Amino acid sequence: MTKSRKKVRVASDGTIDFTTSENMPSSMKKFRQSPEIEGFYRFVYENDLRAEAFAILDQISQRRKASKKKK
């Protein structure tokens, strides 16, 4: 199933615009399927930023693990 609608737009000044919802999803599965996360994934994929996104998420993950160890 392919979605023909584009929810992510990049303006000429570099800002990112995508549709958002008002409610926070209650489960992890619903969170992953939310329009905001889907828009983020689509933006990363369409702009070939997979390596950069992985590096950023890896840094965040390492900081969170270190923070949990300190506690």
C-alpha positions as semicolon CSV with decimal commas, in nm:
position;residue;x (nm);y (nm);z (nm)
1;M;0,000;0,000;0,000
2;T;0,154;0,329;-0,109
3;K;0,051;0,665;0,023
4;S;0,028;0,926;-0,247
5;R;-0,004;1,225;-0,013
6;K;0,309;1,408;0,093
7;K;0,290;1,531;0,450
8;V;0,641;1,677;0,469
9;R;0,743;1,999;0,297
10;V;1,076;2,181;0,317
11;A;1,055;2,557;0,266
12;S;1,323;2,750;0,079
13;D;1,458;2,883;0,410
14;G;1,516;2,525;0,533
15;T;1,224;2,498;0,774
16;I;1,028;2,172;0,782
17;D;0,649;2,171;0,767
18;F;0,431;1,863;0,817
19;T;0,084;1,784;0,943
20;T;0,042;1,728;1,315
21;S;-0,224;1,576;1,533
22;E;-0,349;1,708;1,865
23;N;-0,355;1,379;2,058
24;M;-0,055;1,188;2,189
25;P;-0,076;0,818;2,094
26;S;-0,132;0,584;2,388
27;S;0,077;0,286;2,273
28;M;0,420;0,248;2,115
29;K;0,269;0,099;1,799
30;K;0,033;0,394;1,760
31;F;0,319;0,635;1,836
32;R;0,525;0,486;1,553
33;Q;0,230;0,524;1,317
34;S;0,150;0,881;1,419
35;P;0,161;1,148;1,146
36;E;0,449;1,330;1,316
37;I;0,675;1,026;1,330
38;E;0,572;0,914;0,983
39;G;0,654;1,264;0,857
40;F;0,993;1,252;1,027
41;Y;1,077;0,914;0,874
42;R;0,960;1,032;0,530
43;F;1,171;1,348;0,557
44;V;1,481;1,149;0,655
45;Y;1,428;0,901;0,371
46;E;1,343;1,154;0,099
47;N;1,644;1,370;0,183
48;D;1,884;1,075;0,220
49;L;1,966;1,159;0,582
50;R;1,962;0,804;0,717
51;A;2,326;0,802;0,832
52;E;2,291;1,142;1,000
53;A;1,964;1,045;1,169
54;F;2,119;0,721;1,295
55;A;2,419;0,909;1,439
56;I;2,194;1,155;1,622
57;L;1,965;0,885;1,761
58;D;2,268;0,678;1,865
59;Q;2,411;0,974;2,060
60;I;2,078;1,031;2,233
61;S;2,053;0,662;2,320
62;Q;2,406;0,655;2,465
63;R;2,338;0,966;2,678
64;R;2,016;0,814;2,812
65;K;2,193;0,487;2,900
66;A;2,470;0,678;3,079
67;S;2,213;0,884;3,268
68;K;2,031;0,569;3,381
69;K;2,357;0,412;3,500
70;K;2,434;0,717;3,716
71;K;2,097;0,683;3,892
